[in-house]
Amino acid sequence: MTTLDISSYLAPGRRAHLVGIGGVSMAPLAEVLHGMGMVITGSDSRDSGAVQHLRSLGISVAIGQKAENLGEAELVIRTAAAHDDNPEISGAHTRGIPVFERAQAWGAIMRHYKNALCVSGTHGKTTTTSMCTHIIMAAGLDPTVMIGGTLPLLGAGHRVGQGETIILESCEYCNSFLSFFPTIAVILNVDADHLDFFKDLEDVEKSFRAFADLVPEKTGLIIANRDDENTMVTLRGESRPILTFGLAQGDVHAENLTYFKGLPTFDISFKGERKAHVSLQVPGEHNVRNALAAAAAAFSLGVPAPAVEKGLGAFRGAGRRFEKKGTCNGADVYDDYAHHPSEVKALLDTAMHLGYERVICAFQPHTYSRTKALFQEFVEVLSTPHMTLLAEIFAAREDNTLGISSRDLAAQIPGSEYYPTLKALVSRLRELAQPGDLILTVGAGDIYTVGEMLVQGG
């Protein structure tokens, strides 16, 4: 990563080439830079709706990556998946064109906004960033948004607005959020994850503390989960202003919490004052906490209570977050992105209280390193549903140097079944499906295609 300051390069008329321009955070980045008057080109490995949209704006996008695509670029911005052996990256190095990471670009962009709301946490980032977006939109503040998933309200994972507020999902992996400049930093929770990059929980906590320390000392704000012990340890001794939230404790908390068919209704107390009454359309205690974090951020920005109520009441989930796919043989089929034991536990705890006769969980572990490091935790949480079916581990960015398989999990989880292919998993789920069942496809890889095949009869 270059040590040059990207800010001086982000100016009208400057030429930037984006490698992996069709990605979920690269496409909106291209649109924002284009809107600033820069000349943007890019490349991607495949055509997509995002690529077509960028072309409609007049941005030239090449499919396939080669050094000639750089053209007259003065800087290159790359997606995390583009390594130094990528022909465009190596071509830029050869020509002396500076190469920046996408997080550096987003960090420089947010400095142009009065309010930079950055939502971090090991779990719940996408949902909470989406809730914040619903609220800020309901308040008519015309935000710029970057979410790591699709939000139906936007029809995409991003939005380019003209207001004073930017809302960004902020990921700790590879310390990418340390390139940001938050005025409000939300920390939902801190857990041992991404252990292919971080050494241990203490290393993760160190990263989140560095993120919190990016907030301006006098004018900034940290919003932290009072219920999460690791978050409180991370922020011990912090001199910057902290606003806490929690289910029943903290500066912002829930009162009169009730559930109807799994959906929560509650009052939001803000610094001792009842500020809002909310009925969520997404189930689970974890979503009450997410909503409290979003409300805390909104109130801190001066958003009126009616917009908080309207925004949270209209939120029906982000893509791949307890997303209903349809039905199969009378069974309801839902999909969820959960891939850490804490996320899977929150999902299954919610699912088991929704009144279904059987909860059948089809789980695809994500990365060999995570499966190995958290093996016993996965065994424990995946023993919760009535049936657990295991797909093979989704490799993502890794090679299987650990010699681990989902078969090893299946051997430890009573009554579970292992399927080496998604096709075999689909067949078994179709055999099992009957009215009264909830079938969950769970994981951060391509397990979502299983639910799609089930409901389409494929």
N, C-alpha and C positions, 0 to 999 in steps of 0.2 A: 504494500500500500504506500502510495507516495505521501511524503510529508508536506508537500506544497499545500497552500491554502486554496481550496476550490472556489471560494467566494469571488475572487478576482476574475475567474473564468466565466462566472455566470452573469453575463451582461448581454444586452441586446446586440444582435449582429454576430456574436460569437458562435462558432460551429462546434457542436458536440455530437459524438457518435455513441449510441447506447447499444451495448452488446447484451442480447436477451431482452429486447425492447418490448416483447409481448407479455412479459411476466407480470404478476399481480401488483408488484410495487414499481416496476419499471415503466409500464404503460402510463400510469398517471403521472409519473415523474416526467416522461417525455411531453405529456400534454401541458403540464405546468411550465416547463422550460420553454416550450413553443409559445405559450401565452405570454411569456416574458419578452418575447421578441428574438429569441435565439434561433439559429438555423439547426434543426435537429434531423439527423439521419439515424438509422438503426438496422439491426439484423436480428433474426430469430431462427431457431431450427425448424419451425413449422408455421404455417399460416394459421390464423385464428380470428375470432371476432374482434379481439383487441387490436390485432394488426390491421384489420380492415378499417376499424374506427380511426386509427392513427393516420392511415393513408387518406381517409376522407378529409382530414384536417390539412393535408398537404405535406405530411411527413413521409419521406422516402424510406421504405423498409425492404431490405433484401432478405430472402429466405435462403438459409445456408450461410456459413461463416467463412470468409476468406479475407486476406489482408487488403485486397483491392477495395473492399467495401468502405474502408476508412475515408477514402476520398481526401477532402481538404480539412479534415477534422483537426481542431485545435486542442481538444481533450476527448478522452474516452471515459465513459461511465459503465461499469459492468455489474451484472447480476452476480450473486454469490456463487452460482453454478459455473461461471466462466473463469477457468483457472489460467495460469500463466502459459500453458501449452496451447490454449485456444489461438487459432491463427490470427485473429484480429488483435488479441492482447499482445501476442509476441510481435506482431507487425507494428503495433504502437510503440512497444519498447525499442524496436529496431530503429524506428524513425524519430525517437525522442519525444513522442507525444505523451503527455502525462496521463496516467490511468488512475481513476478514482473509483471508490466503492459507492454503491447507491446510497448507503446510509450517510456518507459524507455529503452527498448532494442534498438529501432531504434535510440534513442538519443545517446546511447553509440557507436553504429555502425558508425554513421556519423562523429564521432570524428576521425575516421581513414582516412577520405577523406580530400584532400586539399580544395575542394570546396563543401560546403553543401548548396544547393539552396532550400530554404523552401518557398513554396507558400501558403500563408494564405489569408483569406478573408471570409466574410459571404457568398458571392456568387462568382461563377466563378472559384473556385479552380481547379476542375478537368479539365476543358477546358484549363486553363492557364498552368497547370502542363503538360498537353498533348502537348500544343504548344511548351513549353520549351524543352520537350523530342524530338519532331520533329527537332527542330533547332540544339540541341546538337548532335543528331544522324547524321544530315546532315553535321555537322562539323567534324565527325569522332572521337568524343571524348570518345566513349565507356562508357556511363554513367550507373550507377546503378539507378533504377527508382522505385518509389512507388506511384501509382495513385489510387484514390478511385473509379475507374471505369475501364471499358475495353477500351483499345486503339488498334484499328485495326492494326496499325503499329507493335505493339508488340504481337498481338494475345492474350493479357492478360492485367492485370493491373499493371504489374511489369516487371522489367528486372534486371538481375544481370550482371554487366559489370566489366571490369578490369581497367577502367580509374580513373582519380583523382576526378571525379565529381559525387555527388549523388543528385538526384532531388526528393524531397518529397512533396506530398500534405500534408498540415499541418492544422489540424482541431482544432478549439478552444473549441469544446464541452468537458466539464469536465476538461478544461485547459490542454488537452493532449499535445498540442504543446509546453507547457512550460518544457517538458522533453527533448526538442531538443537543438541542438547546431548549429544554422545556421551561415554561414559566409555571406550569402546574404538572407535577410528576405524580401519577397514580401508581401505587404498588399494591396489587391485589393479593399477592402471596409470594413466598419465596420457598422453593423446594429443590431438592437434589435432582436435576435433570440436565440433559445435554452433557452427559459425563464423558462423551467422546472429545469434548472441548474443555469443560471445567474439571478440575482435579477432584473436588468433593463439595459438600454443602457449604463449607466455609468459603471456598473459592467463589461459589455462586453468590453468597451473601456479600462478599467483597465487591462483586460486580454491581449488584443492586445498590450498595451504599455509594459507589462512585456515580451511579446514575442519579441518585437522590441529591448528591452534592453538586450536580450540574444546575440545579435550581438557583436563581439569584437569591442571595442571602437575605435581603430585606423585602424585596417585592414578590418573590416567588412563593410557592406553596407545595408541600408534599402531602398527598392524601394516602393514608396507610390503613391497612386492615388490622384493627385492634384485636381481632380474634385469632390472628395468625402469629404464633410465637416466633417463628423465624423472621418475620417482617419486623417485629418489635426488637428482636436482637440485632438485626441489621441496622436499625435506626438509633440504637442506643447512643446517647451523647450528641445526637444531631442538633446543631444550633439553629438550623433553618425552621421556619414555621411549619408545624405538622397539624393536619386535621385528620382525626381518626374516624373510622366507620366500623360498625360491627352489628351483629344480629340484635343483641340486646344491650350492648355497651358501646362506648365511643361517642365522639361529638355528634356523629350522625348515626342513628340507629332506628330499628323498626319497633313499633308499638302496635298492640292489638292485632298481631299476626294470626291470620286464619287461612285455611286451605279449602277450596271447593273443587273436587275432582282433580286434585293435585296442583291447582293453580293458586298462588298466594295473593292475598289482599292484606294491606297493612298501611299504617300511618308512618310517615317519615318525620322523626324528631331531629331538628337541627339546632344544636347548642341550647337544648332545653325547651325549644319552641316547636309545637306541632306545625309543620310547614306544608305537608301535602298528604293526600290520600291516594294510594296507588293500587290498582288491580292489574297484576301481570298476566300476560297471555303465554308465558313460558313457565314450565313447572320447576319445582325444586328449591331447596334452601340455598343452594349455591347461587341461584339466580336472584334471590332476595339480596344477597351480599353484593352481587354485581350491580344491581339496581341502586343500592345504597351508595356504592362508589361513584356511579354515574351522577346520581342526585347531588352528592357532595361536591363534585366537580362543577356541576351546573350552578348550584347556589353560590359557589365561590366566584363564578363569573358574573354573578348578578342576574341570572336567569330567573324569571318569576315562576312561582309555584304552579300555575296552570299549565305552563309549557312542560314542566317536569312530569306532571300527571298525564298530559296528553301524549307526550313523547314515549314514556314508558308503557302506557296503556296500549299504544298502537304497535309496539314492537312484538313481532311474532317469531323472532329467531333469525339468526344469520345462517347462510348456507352451511350445511354439514354440522350444525349444532342442534341436535335433537330435531332433525328435519324429517317430516313425514314424506315418504316416497310413494305410498299407496297401499294397496292390499294384495295379498296372495292367499287364495283358498279361504278367504274370510279372516285371515290374520292381518293385523296392522303391521306395516313395515316402516321402521324409522332408521335414520342413519346419524351417526355422531363421530366427530373427529377425535374423541378422547384417545390418548395414546400413552399417558402416564398413569400409574396406579391410582393416584389421588383423583384424577379426572374420571377414570373408569368407575371408581367407587362412588363419586358424586352422581354420576349418570345412573348406575345400577340401584343406588339407594332410592333415587327418585322413581325409577321404572318399577321397582318392586312395590311401590305404594300407589300405583295408578289404577289398581283394581282388575288387572288382567289375570286370567286363570294360570297362564304360563308366561314367563319371560325367557325367551331363547336368545342368547347372546352369541353372535358370530364375530369373533375378535381376530384381528390381524396385528400382531406385534409390529412395532416400527423401529427398525435398526437392531442389529445384533448386540451392540454395546449396551443399549438401554435394557434389552431383554435380559442380558446377563447380569447387569448391575442391580436390577430391581426384580430379579426372578421370584423371590419368595413373596414380595408384595403382590406381584401379578397372580401367583398361585392363590393367595388369600382372597383377593377381590373377585377373581373369576370363578370362585367357588360359590358366589352369592346367588346367581340366577338359577332357574329350574334346570336349564341346560346350557352348556357352553360348548360351542364348536370353534375349533381353532384353525385358521388359515396359516400357511407358512409365513415366516417373518418377511416383512417388506424391507429390502436392503437399503433403500434410499441411497445415501452417499457412501455406503460401506461395502467392504468385502467380508465374507464370513471367515475371518481368521480365528474366531473363537470356537468354531465347531459346534455352534448351538442351533437348535431347531425348535419350532413350536411343538414338535413331538415330545420334547423334554417337558414342556409345560403340561401337555395332555396326560403324561404319565403321573403327574402329581395332583391333578385336579379331578376329584371323584366324578365319574359319569361323563366326563368330557370326551370329545371326539376330535381327531386330527384329520385334516384334509390337505393333501399336498398341492391341489390345484383349486382355483376359484370355481371352475366349472363343476367339479365334484361337490364342492360346498353348496352351490346353487341347487344341484339335484337333491341333496340331502335335506336342505331347508324346505324345498317344495314338497317333499315326502312328509315332513313333520307338520307343516303349516295347517292350522285349522282355526275356526272361529274361537275367539277368547284368548288367542295368542298375541303377544307382542314380540315381533322379531326385530332385534337390533343388530345392524351391521356397524362395527366399531373399529376405529383405527385411522391413522393419518396417511395411509397409503392408498391403494386402489380398491379397497374393500367396498367402497360405496357402489362400485359397479355391480356387486352381488345383489344389493337391494334393487337396483335399476332393472337387472335381468329378471328378478323375481316378480316385480310388478308388471313388467312388459311381457311376461310369459316366455322370455328368451332363454 
